[in-house]
Amino acid sequence: MNSKSFPCAARCLAMALWLAAVNVVPAQSSVPVWTNRYNGPLNSHDYATAVVVAGNGTVFVTGYSGTTSAAPYGYDYATVAYSDAGVPLWTNRFNGSGNHTDQPYAAAADGGGNVIVTGTSSSSGTGRLPGAWAPWSRW
């Protein structure tokens, strides 16, 4: 299986990063093999932005997950690894140094089950007016 990235077209709320693995066989109907959901620690807004499958079958879902349960919302990266059977292997969250909005946009995986996630992270900058936002950091 080749590593492919699939941008998430739909946005999910508190039910969050949702994934359904589907076994597609020509001339047969698609049958869900497994489904799973991720709900961040604050039961807040969670959005999937990319799904990649590594050569070893590990499925990675990445997106951003709410850091507050009320407006104004902040977000951190949230990446979940699933086995090819849909069993959660690990979850990793990233909060940038500015403790503001961090959003991943893409992911890539290799044949060994490693993943790289890239996106933006915002923070209050130095050398700017007090309270001014620095440009987004792109990784």
Backbone as CSV, one residue per row, in Angstrom:
resi,resn,N_x,N_y,N_z,CA_x,CA_y,CA_z,C_x,C_y,C_z
1,MET,0.843,-1.171,0.000,0.000,0.000,0.000,0.890,1.236,0.000
2,ASN,0.676,2.160,-0.898,1.470,3.383,-0.981,0.946,4.424,0.002
3,SER,1.846,5.287,0.446,1.458,6.381,1.321,0.729,7.429,0.500
4,LYS,-0.490,7.776,0.901,-1.280,8.791,0.206,-1.912,9.697,1.233
5,SER,-2.053,10.954,0.880,-2.675,11.913,1.772,-4.035,12.282,1.218
6,PHE,-5.057,12.271,2.056,-6.407,12.585,1.644,-6.922,13.747,2.476
7,PRO,-7.019,14.967,1.910,-7.546,16.090,2.697,-8.982,15.798,3.127
8,CYS,-9.309,16.217,4.305,-10.657,16.007,4.831,-11.595,17.040,4.224
9,ALA,-12.622,16.592,3.541,-13.574,17.505,2.927,-14.620,17.967,3.925
10,ALA,-14.988,17.106,4.839,-16.034,17.452,5.809,-15.406,17.861,7.131
11,ARG,-16.039,18.747,7.825,-15.586,19.163,9.142,-16.510,18.529,10.183
12,CYS,-15.894,17.953,11.199,-16.642,17.287,12.246,-16.514,18.093,13.532
13,LEU,-17.547,18.119,14.358,-17.449,18.825,15.633,-17.125,17.836,16.733
14,ALA,-17.696,17.973,17.892,-17.265,17.245,19.081,-17.040,15.751,18.854
15,MET,-17.708,15.137,17.913,-17.466,13.729,17.641,-16.081,13.532,17.060
16,ALA,-15.583,14.515,16.366,-14.191,14.706,16.039,-13.629,13.882,14.910
17,LEU,-12.301,13.673,15.009,-11.581,13.008,13.936,-12.168,11.615,13.733
18,TRP,-12.886,11.444,12.670,-13.636,10.216,12.427,-13.069,9.531,11.218
19,LEU,-12.914,8.252,11.295,-12.327,7.507,10.196,-13.064,6.203,10.015
20,ALA,-13.375,5.897,8.788,-13.951,4.601,8.465,-13.075,3.965,7.404
21,ALA,-12.483,2.840,7.727,-11.702,2.104,6.739,-12.678,1.275,5.933
22,VAL,-12.578,1.380,4.634,-13.526,0.692,3.764,-12.774,-0.263,2.854
23,ASN,-13.242,-1.489,2.793,-12.669,-2.486,1.908,-13.400,-2.398,0.574
24,VAL,-12.713,-1.903,-0.453,-13.329,-1.732,-1.759,-12.853,-2.854,-2.669
25,VAL,-13.777,-3.699,-3.083,-13.484,-4.801,-3.987,-14.278,-4.565,-5.260
26,PRO,-13.620,-4.610,-6.431,-14.358,-4.391,-7.677,-15.569,-5.313,-7.780
27,ALA,-16.631,-4.757,-8.305,-17.889,-5.477,-8.536,-18.600,-5.873,-7.245
28,GLN,-18.158,-5.368,-6.094,-18.843,-5.626,-4.835,-19.089,-4.297,-4.142
29,SER,-20.032,-4.292,-3.222,-20.294,-3.053,-2.496,-19.181,-2.790,-1.486
30,SER,-18.990,-1.530,-1.169,-17.988,-1.151,-0.176,-18.498,-1.498,1.210
31,VAL,-17.683,-2.152,1.991,-18.060,-2.590,3.327,-17.092,-1.976,4.338
32,PRO,-17.597,-1.281,5.363,-16.676,-0.757,6.381,-15.931,-1.900,7.065
33,VAL,-14.611,-1.763,7.139,-13.791,-2.745,7.826,-13.702,-2.384,9.298
34,TRP,-13.560,-1.085,9.583,-13.563,-0.582,10.946,-13.862,0.904,10.928
35,THR,-14.342,1.400,12.050,-14.571,2.834,12.218,-13.979,3.242,13.562
36,ASN,-13.657,4.510,13.682,-13.122,4.999,14.936,-13.369,6.489,15.034
37,ARG,-13.372,7.000,16.254,-13.560,8.433,16.503,-12.507,8.908,17.487
38,TYR,-12.147,10.169,17.366,-11.260,10.804,18.348,-11.991,12.008,18.899
39,ASN,-12.040,12.108,20.206,-12.613,13.264,20.868,-11.545,13.795,21.809
40,GLY,-11.083,15.007,21.564,-9.999,15.598,22.350,-10.307,15.677,23.827
41,PRO,-9.308,15.998,24.639,-9.454,15.964,26.096,-10.469,16.951,26.653
42,LEU,-10.819,18.002,25.904,-11.780,18.977,26.424,-13.185,18.797,25.877
43,ASN,-13.410,17.711,25.105,-14.721,17.498,24.507,-15.134,18.737,23.707
44,SER,-14.174,19.298,22.985,-14.373,20.531,22.231,-14.423,20.219,20.738
45,HIS,-14.165,21.217,19.921,-14.166,21.050,18.473,-12.899,20.339,18.025
46,ASP,-13.042,19.330,17.166,-11.926,18.588,16.604,-12.171,18.424,15.108
47,TYR,-11.139,18.621,14.311,-11.281,18.579,12.853,-10.181,17.724,12.247
48,ALA,-10.531,16.833,11.342,-9.545,16.048,10.607,-9.110,16.837,9.381
49,THR,-7.805,16.838,9.086,-7.307,17.543,7.909,-6.581,16.623,6.931
50,ALA,-6.077,15.482,7.388,-5.379,14.576,6.477,-5.381,13.157,7.035
51,VAL,-5.375,12.198,6.121,-5.262,10.782,6.457,-4.178,10.197,5.563
52,VAL,-3.240,9.456,6.149,-2.212,8.775,5.367,-2.097,7.337,5.849
53,VAL,-1.732,6.463,4.926,-1.521,5.059,5.247,-0.070,4.726,4.945
54,ALA,0.648,4.231,5.946,2.051,3.848,5.766,2.128,2.501,5.058
55,GLY,3.290,2.213,4.537,3.503,0.948,3.827,3.267,-0.277,4.688
56,ASN,3.409,-0.156,6.006,3.173,-1.288,6.903,1.710,-1.417,7.322
57,GLY,0.843,-0.536,6.804,-0.583,-0.610,7.102,-1.057,0.312,8.203
58,THR,-0.158,0.963,8.911,-0.559,1.898,9.962,-1.289,3.082,9.321
59,VAL,-2.431,3.445,9.898,-3.239,4.559,9.407,-3.051,5.733,10.353
60,PHE,-2.702,6.888,9.793,-2.522,8.097,10.591,-3.594,9.105,10.218
61,VAL,-4.251,9.645,11.227,-5.222,10.720,11.034,-4.685,11.924,11.788
62,THR,-4.583,13.055,11.106,-4.124,14.259,11.777,-5.138,15.370,11.585
63,GLY,-5.160,16.284,12.516,-6.074,17.412,12.446,-5.818,18.325,13.626
64,TYR,-6.757,19.214,13.872,-6.588,20.116,15.009,-7.721,19.925,15.992
65,SER,-7.373,20.092,17.263,-8.267,19.748,18.361,-8.361,20.919,19.327
66,GLY,-9.574,21.228,19.761,-9.817,22.373,20.623,-9.067,22.331,21.943
67,THR,-8.559,23.510,22.327,-7.867,23.630,23.614,-8.716,24.376,24.634
68,THR,-9.868,24.860,24.195,-10.815,25.507,25.098,-12.204,24.994,24.749
69,SER,-13.099,25.005,25.712,-14.452,24.513,25.459,-15.428,25.639,25.143
70,ALA,-14.931,26.877,25.121,-15.779,28.015,24.791,-14.962,29.031,23.994
71,ALA,-15.638,29.900,23.284,-14.960,30.914,22.475,-14.172,31.855,23.374
72,PRO,-13.051,32.390,22.980,-12.416,32.132,21.687,-11.688,30.788,21.706
73,TYR,-11.843,30.040,20.626,-11.265,28.706,20.553,-9.800,28.761,20.159
74,GLY,-9.001,27.913,20.758,-7.622,27.683,20.360,-7.522,26.237,19.920
75,TYR,-6.505,25.922,19.150,-6.370,24.555,18.640,-4.929,24.087,18.721
76,ASP,-4.752,22.790,18.910,-3.458,22.119,18.864,-3.517,21.041,17.794
77,TYR,-2.350,20.649,17.290,-2.284,19.487,16.407,-2.739,18.264,17.210
78,ALA,-3.421,17.353,16.568,-3.735,16.047,17.153,-3.512,15.009,16.063
79,THR,-2.659,14.043,16.319,-2.383,12.973,15.362,-2.608,11.651,16.067
80,VAL,-3.377,10.768,15.436,-3.686,9.462,16.002,-3.202,8.395,15.027
81,ALA,-2.504,7.388,15.549,-2.076,6.238,14.744,-2.991,5.072,15.055
82,TYR,-3.451,4.394,14.010,-4.298,3.214,14.145,-3.632,2.037,13.455
83,SER,-3.810,0.840,14.006,-3.348,-0.360,13.311,-4.244,-0.584,12.108
84,ASP,-3.859,-1.493,11.238,-4.704,-1.774,10.076,-6.035,-2.409,10.473
85,ALA,-6.154,-2.816,11.734,-7.415,-3.352,12.244,-8.241,-2.286,12.956
86,GLY,-7.731,-1.037,12.993,-8.478,0.056,13.608,-8.230,0.261,15.083
87,VAL,-7.247,-0.424,15.649,-6.927,-0.280,17.064,-6.045,0.955,17.244
88,PRO,-6.434,1.904,18.110,-5.579,3.071,18.347,-4.237,2.634,18.929
89,LEU,-3.147,3.094,18.306,-1.807,2.753,18.767,-1.235,3.850,19.655
90,TRP,-1.426,5.104,19.261,-0.974,6.236,20.043,-1.658,7.504,19.564
91,THR,-1.645,8.513,20.428,-2.143,9.845,20.102,-1.062,10.833,20.507
92,ASN,-0.793,11.798,19.631,0.196,12.816,19.947,-0.396,14.182,19.645
93,ARG,-0.248,15.097,20.581,-0.738,16.465,20.417,0.451,17.417,20.420
94,PHE,0.336,18.522,19.680,1.389,19.523,19.631,0.781,20.886,19.917
95,ASN,1.364,21.590,20.898,0.968,22.945,21.233,2.190,23.826,21.002
96,GLY,2.106,24.744,20.047,3.233,25.611,19.721,3.634,26.499,20.882
97,SER,4.804,27.110,20.754,5.367,27.909,21.837,4.502,29.104,22.225
98,GLY,3.676,29.594,21.296,2.833,30.742,21.597,1.523,30.392,22.273
99,ASN,1.228,29.078,22.385,-0.009,28.622,23.011,-1.235,29.247,22.346
100,HIS,-1.176,29.389,21.017,-2.298,29.917,20.241,-2.797,28.826,19.297
101,THR,-3.271,29.207,18.147,-3.838,28.253,17.199,-2.752,27.566,16.389
102,ASP,-2.762,26.237,16.429,-1.833,25.391,15.686,-2.671,24.450,14.831
103,GLN,-2.421,24.442,13.522,-3.239,23.625,12.625,-2.376,22.874,11.618
104,PRO,-2.460,21.533,11.613,-1.758,20.760,10.598,-2.565,20.753,9.293
105,TYR,-1.854,20.684,8.170,-2.534,20.673,6.872,-2.224,19.452,6.031
106,ALA,-1.093,18.798,6.280,-0.717,17.651,5.463,0.103,16.677,6.287
107,ALA,0.159,15.440,5.811,0.956,14.410,6.467,1.509,13.485,5.386
108,ALA,2.635,12.858,5.692,3.231,11.860,4.805,3.769,10.736,5.675
109,ALA,3.678,9.520,5.171,4.156,8.349,5.911,5.102,7.550,5.028
110,ASP,5.995,6.795,5.679,6.913,5.946,4.929,6.535,4.481,5.103
111,GLY,7.333,3.603,4.530,7.042,2.175,4.598,7.219,1.575,5.968
112,GLY,7.967,2.240,6.841,8.230,1.709,8.172,7.248,2.135,9.236
113,GLY,6.234,2.896,8.865,5.241,3.317,9.847,5.558,4.619,10.543
114,ASN,6.428,5.427,9.950,6.739,6.746,10.497,5.901,7.789,9.777
115,VAL,5.569,8.867,10.481,4.739,9.915,9.890,5.377,11.276,10.137
116,ILE,5.206,12.167,9.172,5.608,13.565,9.306,4.360,14.396,9.097
117,VAL,4.095,15.337,10.007,2.927,16.202,9.924,3.418,17.632,9.754
118,THR,2.773,18.383,8.861,3.176,19.764,8.627,1.958,20.673,8.670
119,GLY,2.183,21.925,9.036,1.086,22.873,9.117,1.566,24.215,9.618
120,THR,0.712,24.918,10.351,1.050,26.245,10.849,0.928,26.285,12.369
121,SER,1.623,27.260,12.943,1.564,27.481,14.376,1.668,28.982,14.598
122,SER,0.784,29.539,15.385,0.815,30.983,15.615,1.283,31.274,17.032
123,SER,1.911,32.436,17.167,2.383,32.844,18.484,2.523,34.353,18.507
124,SER,2.622,34.902,19.674,2.908,36.323,19.797,4.377,36.510,19.471
125,GLY,4.691,37.468,18.597,6.060,37.615,18.126,6.858,38.612,18.929
126,THR,8.150,38.614,18.673,9.039,39.609,19.256,9.327,40.643,18.185
127,GLY,9.668,41.835,18.592,9.961,42.881,17.635,8.715,43.481,17.015
128,ARG,7.573,43.257,17.627,6.308,43.790,17.136,5.659,44.588,18.250
129,LEU,4.628,45.298,17.902,3.888,46.043,18.916,3.321,45.080,19.948
130,PRO,3.244,45.482,21.206,2.685,44.595,22.227,1.292,44.109,21.821
131,GLY,1.100,42.815,21.935,-0.193,42.221,21.600,-0.360,41.908,20.127
132,ALA,0.578,42.320,19.277,0.458,42.035,17.843,0.847,40.594,17.575
133,TRP,0.210,40.002,16.600,0.499,38.615,16.233,1.665,38.582,15.268
134,ALA,2.541,37.629,15.477,3.636,37.393,14.527,3.054,36.633,13.332
135,PRO,3.751,36.628,12.219,3.275,35.826,11.083,3.169,34.360,11.469
136,TRP,2.354,33.650,10.760,2.223,32.220,10.988,3.541,31.549,10.663
137,SER,3.926,30.596,11.476,5.095,29.762,11.179,4.609,28.571,10.377
138,ARG,5.188,28.379,9.217,4.825,27.204,8.389,5.925,26.183,8.491
139,TRP,5.561,24.938,8.684,6.545,23.868,8.816,6.523,23.045,7.565
